[in-house]
Amino acid sequence: MSVNHIYGSDPFFRQVTEQKCWTAWRTEQRKNQKGEVSTTKVPYSNLKAKSESNDSTTWITIEDAAKVAATEGFINGGGGGIGIFLGIDCGNGYRLGGTDLDSLFVPGRHHFVVGERDPVPL
């Protein structure tokens, strides 16, 4: 079954899956200017070329992203999969956006922490 088949029944998702706005990604270790090592998600358009969030010519289809991510050895044990670039035109004046809440979630506590405020219940 193709990845596109999963989303094809909904008109909104169908139009998004038909666009070249996708990437494969995996985690990689990088050093910052201070020499500190951190893990980051790195987008790829194929096994050897990276995608760039500010260069839509490097974006690929959802099917191609799924093929890259499924290639043996691509996901290096640290995580990976397929992703979508935000800001794409969804028609009628709408653009795709999102919010990353990963660093706000408190595991086992069932709430998010926003700055110094009280926890936000899920």
HUQUIRA-V573678 format. One line per field, one symbol per residue. psi: psi as a letter, one per 20 degrees, with the letter a starting at -180 (. if undefined). Layout:
BEGIN
psi: ???
END
This chain:
BEGIN
psi: pqhhhgiiipgghghghiqnkrqqqrqqpqpahijpprpqppqqhahipqqphjniiiqrrhghghgghippigokiiqrbqrqpqiqpjrkjqqprrpojgiipopiikrqpocjrqqoq.
END
